[in-house]
Amino acid sequence: MNIERVDDNLLLETLIDRATQQQNHTVAVAAAEDTEVIEAVLDALDRNLANFILYGDEEKINTLLDVKQYKANTNKKLEVVHAESNSLAADLAVKAVFNKEASVLMKGNIATSMILKSVLNKEYGLRTGSVLSHVAVFEVPGYDRFIFVTDAAMNITPDLEQKAQIARNAVAVATSLGIDNPRVAPIAAVEVVNTNMQATVDAASLTVMNQRGQIPGCIVDGPLGLDNAISAIAAEHKGIQGEVAGRADILLVPTIEVGNVLYKSLIYFAKAKVGAVLAGAKAPIVLTSRADTAESKLYSLALAICTVSN
């Protein structure tokens, strides 16, 4: 089943529908004592998206559940496990995924560095040897398809091989949503290779790596400016041809600053909706910001569940 636009507001809602059709999944939430997290969890339960194990301060979590007027339902599994500290909550949540008691890890009201410390633990962590990278999927008003942005949160200045792995991670996420052979645009300031601009050199190398089968399951073409990657009119005006120009699905940014600014610009200026996941681990990780809305957290949960089998 491919994700298709039904109307201007239902693209990410369709993602939720797709997630509900997956096998019965459980999400382990580290430091769940957060209003937006609890709201997203309860909304997910109402939609039969997943079961949940909430790790953290049991009293605070139960208070938030009471405020939201949560009533236990035997058909909807929600378990609260007390943890004396955020670090213990992170360890317990990661161990639950490691032991296959849960299939998705979710960050609650906890610092990213703390949960990643548990994720990267050599004994019970979720590392695979691959690069961990942030993949965000946007529903942009007026745009006719998903736009993926990577990496806006994890890798600061990735080198060529790291960019190749970031691309592979994003392709895996896009493919899990039914997007066959996604188009990947390595973003730069110009569309020609300039040895003084490393982003253009890496983009050209990624294009060749794709052609030689080193980045499979997609089409990579770059360097491309943002305008020429997403606008067929802009690409035509500049005389840029190819299978990706004007039709990119995945925007592969050169540095975290570029990704971060693009991510926040889409949300605050374009009023886009977003779901995001950390890819490259043994299981998908919902690593939203503590400032993200409950809606974004819900979309991120749906995205993570869709990528479990991937």
N, C-alpha and C positions, 0 to 999 in steps of 0.2 A: 504494500500500500504506500503510494507516494503521498507526500504532504502537498496539498493543493489549497490555493486561496479560495475561500467560499465567499467572503465579502471583506470589506476593508478592516474588519476587527477580529476575524476568526482564525488567522493563520496559526498563532501560538495556541489558541484554544484547540485546534485540530491536533496539535502536538500532545496535548493532555489526553485527548481521545485515543490517540495512538498508544500512549503509555498505559492506559487502563486495559488495553488488550494484551499486554505482556503477561508473562507468568507472574504468579504471586511473589512480590518482592518485599523485603524489609529494609528500612533505612535506619542506620544508627546515627543519632544526632549527638554531637559533642557539645556540652554546655548549652543545653536547650532552654535555659531560663531567660528567654528573650521574647518580648511581645510579638514581634513580627515573625519570628520563627514558629512560635506556638500557633499563630494565626494561619501560617502556611501549612503547618502540619495538620491542623483541624480541617482546613479546606481540602487538603489531599485525602484525608480520611473520608470526608463527605463524598468525594468523587471516586472512592475506591481505588485510589492511585497506588497505595502501598500500605504496609504495616510499619509501625515505628517503635524503636527503642530510644527513649530519651534519657541521656546521661547528664547528670549535673546535680545541683542543689534540689533535692526532692521537695522540700517545703516550698521553695520559690516556684518550681515548676507546677506543683499542684495548685498553688495560689493563682497562677496565670490561667491554668485550666478552669478553675472555678470562675474566674472573672469572665472567661469566654463561654461560661455555662456549658462546659463539656460534660456529657453524660456517657458513661462507659456503655459500650455496645458489644455484645459477644461476637458480632459479625465483623467488627472493626477492631483490630488489635493495636493497642497502645500500651506500652509498658514503660514505667518510670524506674530508673535505677539510680540510686543515690551515689554521688561522688563528692568527696570532701574538697576537691579542688578542680580547677579547670584542666590542669595537666593530667590528673587522674581520669577525668571525664574523656579527654582525648585518647588516652591509652586504652580505656575500656571500649570506646567506640571503634577504634582501629582494630583492636583484638577481635571484636565481634565480626567485623568484615573478614579479617584474616581467617577466623575459624568458621566462616561461612554461615554464621548466625544472621548475618545481614549481607545484602548485595550492593548497597550504596552507602557511602559515608557522607555526612552533612556537617558542615561547620556551623556552630551556633554562635553564642556570644563569647567568642574566644579569639585571641590573636592568631592570625594566620601562621606566624612563625611557630607557635606552640603546637598547633595541630599538625603542621608539616614535620615537626620533630618526631612525632609519633608515627606519622606515615612513613618516614624514612628510617625508622628503627630497624636494625639489621636482624633482630630476632623475630619480631611479629609484624613488621611494617608491610607496606603495600608496594614497595619498589619493584620494578621489573628490569632495571638496567637501561630503560629508555628515558628520554627527557620528559619531565612533567610539564605540561603546558596548558594554558587557559584558553578555552574555546568558547566564544560567546556567539549566540545566534540572535539576530535582531529582526523584529518586525517593524519596518519603517513605514509610516503613513505615506500612501501614494506610491509605494514601491511594490512591484508585483511578485516578489519572492523573498525568501530568507536571504539575509546577508550575514556571513560568518566573519568574525574578526578574531585574529590570533597573532601574537600573544600580548594581551593587555595587562597581565598581572603577575607573571612568574619570572620569565627570563629577561634580564636587563638588556644586555647587548649580545644576543646569540651569534655564534659563529656559523659558518656555512653548514656544517654537519648538524648543529643544533636546529638551524632553520629547516633543514630537510626533515628532521624528526618532528618538529612542530607542524610542518605541512602534513606529514603522514598522520599525526594525531587528529588534525582537523578534518582530513579526508575521511578517516574512520568514523568520526562523529557525523559528518554530513551523509555518508553512505548509510549509516544506521537509521537515518530519517527517510531513506528511500530516494536520495538524490544520487543518481547514477553518474559516474564519471564527472564529479564536480570540477568546475573551472577555478583554478587557483591563480591569483594575481599577486606576485611579490611587489609590494608598493615601494616606490621611490619618488624623488622630486622631479625626475626627468625620465624620458622613455628611451634614452640611449645609454650605452655603457660609457661611463666616465671613470677612469682609474683613480681619480681623486674622490670619488663617492663610492664607498664600499658597498652601500646598499644596491647600487646598480650592478656592480661586479657579481655580488652574491646572487642577485635576481637572474642574471644571465646564466650563471652556473647551475642554479636550480632548474632552469628551463632545460638545459642539456641533460642534467641528471634524470629528469622526468622522461625525456626522449629515449634515454638508455635504460629505462626500467628501474631506476633506483628510487623513484617516488611513484609507485604504481597506483592504478585505480583512479587517475585524475588527469587533467590537462593543465600544465603549468606554462605560463608565458609571461615574461617580464624582462626588464623593468617596465612598470606601468605607473603613471600618476593616478591618483585616486579618481579624477574625473574620467580618464580614459578607461579605467577598469570597470566603472559602473554605468557609464553613459555612452550609448551607441552613437549619439549625436556628437559628443565631444571627440570620440575616437575617429569618427568619419571626418570631422572638421580638421583634425590633425593628420589625417591620412594613415592612421594606425589600423592595421588589419590583423587578423588572427582569430582563433576560436575563443579566446578569453576576452579580448578588448570589447568593452561595453556590456559584457555578459558575465562578469566574474561572480562566482558564488562565495569564494573564500578570499578575504583580504589578508595577506600575510605581511604584517608590518615589520620594519627593520629593527625597531627598538621598542622597549617598554613605554617610553615617553610618547611615541607616536601612537601606540595602541591605546594607552590610557586616555589621551586627549580625544582620539577618535571615538572611543567607547562612551566617554562622558558627553561629548558633543552630540552624539546620536540620541542620548537620553534627554539631555536638558534643552537642546536647541530643536531637534527634530521630533521630540516627544515619542521616541521609539520605545517599544516594549522589548524586553530582553530576558533570555535565560542563559545560564553559563555553567560550564562544567570543567573540572580539571581532568585532563586526559593523560594517558601514558602510565597510569598505575594499574594494579591488579583489578581494581574496581573503580568506577566513576566516583568522583568527589565533587559534591556541591560546595563550592568555595565562594559563596557570595559575600559581598561587603556587609558589615553590620548596618550600613546606611541604606541598603537595598530594601525595597518594599516587600511586603508579604506576597504580592502578585509576582514579582521577579523571582522570589524564592520558590514559589509554586511552579513557575515555568522551568526553573532550573532543576527542580525535582523531576519533572516530567522528562526533561532532556536526559538527565542521568539515567532514568529507568529505561528509556529508549536505547541507550548505549550499552546496557549491561551485557547483552549477548555478544557485543562487539569486542 
